[in-house]
């Protein structure tokens, strides 16, 4: 089975590549645009294509040369804060890359199964009586990133309905783990702790609203879900992927602070706050569980320990800021 992972060098893409390489009879290739930093240890085992997927000719060239059986489309601009600062760039990048992959599959008449990765952010404004969030929940997006993921989601459905493409759609909720970039809550906290432990900053953690609750899953559970989705998902259908459990940001921070080797204090930072913060988000993943048997396996505390250890190693090996 030949798999193509777009965005293979990213947070999720690199973990998915590791997972697939451990599955017998799977061959793995991937696209990257900048430096393939997270897959240096895999370079001898994967085939890499440097490609700008926002250019249709480059997307089609990769698809035509490799001719994958399965496409995991992960390449995207994924930061919600950045989407507020650069709304058009986010919409353009995410929609064009998705469209070019779909068009490439259609034009080449590839019999490939395509996983379209949306986001729990698509649901946006969710009221307490609407929890847990099911796939039928109306979209009320709160940021341009969410709008871009809705567009990707609907393009996947449209190409399935209009052109018969073998598309499965997923809407993952918050996922955490080692290699996640700064700009997300868990790595932001872990990085500050690691720097403070190394004596590179004051023993102070800057925080935003700690009382909102989110549905966190480990990225290694999420990529296992993606694998099961392409094996067992129904073409044209969409599935939530989440833990089904809501945890406050305060709970996440407290768990990280317990792992710290030094005492730390917290200070509120207005820059950390979102424009609109939904009090609680919790996924209903029963549809996906019924279809595939998937459920999260990695404990929340293990995820946080692995994140903090990752950032400790990053701080140790990075030059000290002046």
Secondary structure, DSSP 8 states (H G I E B T S, - for coil): -EEEEETTTSHHHHHHHHHHHTSTT-EEEEEESS--GGGGGGTTTSEEEE--TTSHHHHHHHHHHH--SEEEE--S---HHHHHHSHHHHHHHHHHHHHHHHHHHHHHT---EEEEE--GGGGBS--GGG-SB-TTS--B--SHHHHHHHHHHHHHHHHHHHH--EEEEEEE--EE-TT--TTSHHHHHHHHHHHHHTTSS-SEEEE---S-EEE-EEHHHHHHHHHHHHHH--TT-EEEES-S-EEEHHHHHHHHHHH-SS--EEEE-GGG--SS--SB--B--HHHHHHH-----S-HHHHHHHHHHHHHHHHHHS----
